[in-house]
Amino acid sequence: MDQPSPARPRARREKPMVRRQDLLAVTVACLARYGAKGTTGRAICREAGVSHSLLRHYFDNPDDLLLETYQQLCDAFVAELEQIPDAAPADPLDRLDAVFRLHFSDRWAGPDILGAWIAFWTLVRTREDFARVRDGFNARVQAVLVAILAAHRGPAPAAETAAIIGGVMDGLWLEFGLSRDADARNAGVALCNRAARRLLAD
């Protein structure tokens, strides 16, 4: 005889901040599964196991939820990134290696999060508010790279080298993130390190 399914954890009453964070996490999962167009308020409610009225209690509309989710993801990544200059050894190459490993980690390059980023990029192309978040995110990432490179007297200004490294890093992140090869992301980290060594040595 089949055993009854256990009650869903979301059925209990949760604190507002916990519920809000739960809805943001569900939105990321929906974006990865359905894309930006398919991530509707109805889809989010279905996945979260909540009513549409509860969703509207925390967010005025699904667009607000998508925008806030995007902002939260950007803030969370930069918060981890900004810890690297203080946590890693002083050598710029060691710090850049830590940046690359974070960038290609399961947390930031796994299938679900990659799908969410791609969905957000489609919104960046058509929505000014999403584009502003993206511009701010890029500026903050570049600021961390410039800070890492500032102590190294290379042939080019730190800002130029940071821009090149950022472009290489993002391009390889997308290329290897979409690969089905289990070791692809490790290859991405290795290639980023190789490019950084050449840039700093020239």
C-alpha positions in Angstrom: 0.0 0.0 0.0 1.4 3.4 -1.0 2.4 5.6 1.9 0.8 9.1 1.9 3.0 11.9 0.7 4.5 14.0 3.5 3.1 17.5 4.0 5.0 20.2 2.0 7.3 22.2 4.2 5.9 25.5 2.7 2.5 24.8 4.3 3.7 26.1 7.6 3.6 29.7 8.5 6.9 31.3 7.8 8.4 34.7 8.7 8.0 37.3 5.9 11.7 37.5 5.1 11.9 33.7 4.8 8.9 33.5 2.6 10.2 36.3 0.4 13.6 34.6 0.0 11.8 31.4 -0.8 9.9 33.0 -3.6 13.1 34.5 -5.0 14.7 31.1 -5.0 11.7 29.6 -6.7 11.8 32.3 -9.3 15.4 31.4 -10.2 14.4 27.7 -10.7 11.5 28.8 -12.9 13.7 31.0 -15.0 16.0 28.1 -15.6 13.2 25.8 -16.5 10.8 28.0 -18.4 12.8 31.1 -19.5 11.8 34.7 -18.9 8.5 34.4 -20.9 7.4 31.3 -19.1 8.2 32.6 -15.6 4.8 34.0 -14.9 3.2 34.7 -11.6 1.1 31.6 -12.0 4.2 29.4 -12.7 6.0 30.8 -9.6 2.9 30.2 -7.4 2.6 26.7 -8.7 6.2 25.9 -8.0 6.2 27.6 -4.6 2.9 26.1 -3.5 1.4 29.5 -2.6 -1.6 31.5 -3.7 -1.4 34.4 -6.2 -2.6 36.7 -3.5 0.4 35.8 -1.3 2.7 36.5 -4.2 1.1 39.9 -4.6 1.5 40.5 -0.9 5.3 40.5 -1.2 5.6 41.8 -4.8 3.4 44.2 -6.7 3.7 42.1 -9.9 5.8 39.3 -11.4 8.0 41.9 -13.2 9.0 43.3 -9.8 9.8 39.8 -8.6 12.0 39.1 -11.7 13.8 42.4 -11.3 14.4 41.9 -7.6 15.7 38.4 -8.2 18.1 39.7 -10.8 19.3 42.4 -8.4 19.7 39.9 -5.6 21.8 37.5 -7.7 24.1 40.3 -8.8 24.5 41.5 -5.2 25.2 38.0 -3.9 27.8 37.3 -6.5 29.6 40.7 -6.0 29.5 40.2 -2.2 31.5 37.0 -2.6 33.8 38.5 -5.2 34.6 41.5 -3.0 35.9 39.2 -0.3 38.7 37.7 -2.5 41.2 40.6 -2.3 41.3 40.2 1.5 41.1 36.4 1.6 43.4 35.3 -1.1 47.3 35.7 -1.1 48.6 39.1 -2.3 49.9 37.8 -5.6 47.5 39.1 -8.4 47.6 35.7 -10.1 46.5 33.9 -7.0 43.6 36.4 -6.5 42.6 36.1 -10.1 42.6 32.3 -9.8 40.2 32.7 -6.8 38.0 34.9 -9.0 37.9 32.4 -11.8 37.1 29.5 -9.4 34.2 31.5 -7.9 32.9 32.4 -11.4 33.0 28.7 -12.5 31.7 27.2 -9.3 28.6 25.1 -9.0 26.9 28.0 -7.1 27.5 30.4 -10.0 27.8 28.2 -13.1 25.5 25.3 -12.4 22.7 24.5 -14.8 19.9 26.2 -12.9 21.8 29.5 -12.2 23.1 29.5 -15.8 19.6 29.2 -17.1 18.5 32.1 -14.9 21.3 34.4 -16.0 20.5 33.7 -19.7 16.9 34.5 -19.1 17.8 37.8 -17.4 20.1 38.7 -20.4 17.0 38.6 -22.6 15.3 41.1 -20.3 18.5 43.3 -20.2 18.1 43.7 -24.0 14.5 45.0 -23.8 14.1 46.5 -20.3 15.8 49.7 -19.2 15.5 48.8 -15.5 17.2 45.4 -16.1 19.9 47.1 -18.2 20.7 49.5 -15.3 21.2 46.5 -12.9 23.4 44.8 -15.5 25.5 48.0 -15.9 25.9 48.4 -12.2 26.9 44.7 -11.8 29.5 45.0 -14.6 31.0 48.1 -13.0 31.3 46.4 -9.6 32.9 43.3 -11.0 35.4 45.4 -13.0 36.2 47.5 -9.9 37.2 44.3 -8.1 39.4 43.2 -11.0 41.1 46.6 -11.2 41.8 46.5 -7.4 43.4 43.1 -7.8 45.5 44.3 -10.8 46.4 47.7 -9.3 49.5 46.4 -7.5 50.9 44.8 -10.7 52.9 47.1 -13.0 51.9 45.6 -16.3 52.3 47.0 -19.8 48.7 48.3 -19.9 46.6 50.2 -17.4 44.8 48.0 -14.9 41.4 49.0 -16.2 42.3 47.8 -19.7 43.7 44.5 -18.4 40.6 44.1 -16.2 38.3 44.6 -19.1 40.1 42.0 -21.2 40.2 39.5 -18.3 36.5 40.1 -17.7 35.6 39.5 -21.3 37.6 36.3 -21.5 36.1 35.1 -18.2 32.5 35.7 -19.3 33.0 34.2 -22.7 34.5 31.0 -21.4 32.0 30.9 -18.6 29.1 30.8 -21.1 30.9 28.5 -23.5 31.9 25.9 -20.9 28.8 26.4 -18.7 26.7 25.2 -21.7 28.9 22.1 -22.2 27.8 18.7 -21.1 31.4 17.7 -20.3 31.6 17.3 -16.5 35.1 18.7 -16.5 34.4 21.7 -18.8 34.3 24.3 -16.1 37.7 23.2 -14.8 39.0 23.7 -18.3 37.5 27.2 -18.3 39.3 28.1 -15.1 42.6 26.8 -16.5 42.2 28.8 -19.7 41.4 32.0 -17.7 44.5 31.5 -15.7 46.6 31.0 -18.8 45.2 34.2 -20.3 45.8 36.1 -17.1 49.4 35.0 -16.9 50.1 36.0 -20.5 48.5 39.4 -20.0 50.4 40.2 -16.8 53.7 38.9 -18.3 53.6 40.9 -21.6 
